[in-house]
């Protein structure tokens, strides 16, 4: 058995391009949301809460956002200071709070969403709906494969 390194193939190049694309999208999001003095993560919190009319616990937000609870606490703190969200007592768990959008948060989101949806369409502009559907399936498969590695990192040795 040889100790030579294999030359990466097209799948490796596709992985690099996917990472570059994610970085480009993140940077574009930062610039886009700066118009409203929001970070992409702050927008994601507002958008998630918009979809959950009864609000969400910070633990659930951390799961939905795929980030540590302490990061969610900071996001919610900053959004609360701006009057965009508020913490309310959770009627089912006295140890927890529910985070809900305020009327000001709803107003801001209503202002942002049409522009956000238009920008999302622009990002996908050169791809047909059929190709976009295929790409969604492919990305879901790549994500599932990456998830397997995080569950058992020794499988690649």
N, C-alpha and C positions, 0 to 999 in steps of 0.2 A: 504494500500500500504506500502510495506516494504522499509526501508531506507538502506537495505543491498546492498552492491555493488555486481554486477554480476561478476562472474569469467569470465575473457576474454576467448574467444574460439579460434578456429583455424584461423579465419580471423584476429584477433588481432596478433596472432603469425606470420601470413603471412605478415602483415604490418611491424612488427618489422624486419622480415627477409629482406623485400624489402628495408627498411632504411639501414640495415647493408650492403646489397649488393650495394646500391648506394654509401655508404661511402667507401667500398672496391674498387669499380670501380674508384672513385675519387682519392683515394690514389695511385692506380696502374697508373692512368693517370698522376699524378704528377711525379712519378718516370720515367715513359715512356718518357714524353716530356722534362724532365730535360736534356736528352741527347743532345737536341738542344737548351738548355737554354731558354725554353718556359714554360709557365704555361698552364694547360689545357684550360683556358679561352682565352689566347692569341692564341693558336692553333685554337680554335673555331672561333675566328675572322678571322684568315687567311683562314680557310676552307670555311666559309660563303662567304668571298670576292672572293674566287676562283670560287664559283658557280655563282657569279654575275659579269659578265664581265664589266658592266658599273659602278661597285662599289655600295656603299650603303651609305645612310646618317647615322649619328650616332644614330639618333632616330630609324631608321629601325633596325640597329644593336642591339640596346637595346631591341627592341621587339623580334627579332629573338633569342637573347641570354637569354631572360627573366631576364634581370637585369636592374638596374637603369642607366639612362643616364650618371650620374657622374662616375660610374664605367667603362662604355664604354670609356669615355673620357680618363681616366687613362690608360686603355689597349691600346688605339690607340696612345696615347702619347709615351708609351714605345716601341711599335712596330715601330712608326715613327722614333724614335731615333736610332733604329737598321737598318733603311733603308728598312724595310719589307713592309711598307704601306706608302702612302702619302695622304694628304688631297688636294682635288682640288675643285675649285668653282663649285657649283651646278648651271647649266644653267637655271633651272626652279625656283630656290629659292635663291635669293641673300643673305639671312640670313644663309644659310646652306652650309655645305661642303659635298662632296662625298668622301668617303674613298675608295681607290683602292689599289690593290696589286702592288708592284713594281716588276721589273724583279727579284730582289733578293728575294722578298717574294715568287714569283712563283717558283724560283729555290729551295728554302728551302722546300716549300710544296711538290714539286715533289720528293724530297729526303725522306720526312717523310711518305707520303701517302702509299707507298707499305708496309712499316713496320707497319703502323697503321692498314691497312686492314688485314694484317696477324695476328696482335695481337687481333683484333676484332673477327676473325675466331676462334682463340685459346680460347677466353673467352666462345664462344658458342659451343665449340668442342664436348661436351658430349650430346648435344641436337640434335635430328633429325631436318631436315628442317620443317617437319610437326609440330613437337612440338614447334619449334621456332615461327612458324606462329600463332599457338594457343596462345602462351605466349604474342606475340605482341598484339593480340586482347584483351587478358585479361588485359594487362597493360594499353591499351588505355581506357578500361572501368574504371579501378581504377583511372586513371588520370581524366577522365570526372567526376567521383563521387567526387573526391577531389576538382575539380573546382566548383562544386555545393556548397560545404561547404564554399569555400572562398567567393562566391557571397552572401550567406546567412548563416552566422555562427550560427545563433540562431536555426537552424533546428535540431540540435543534442541535444537540451535541452529537 
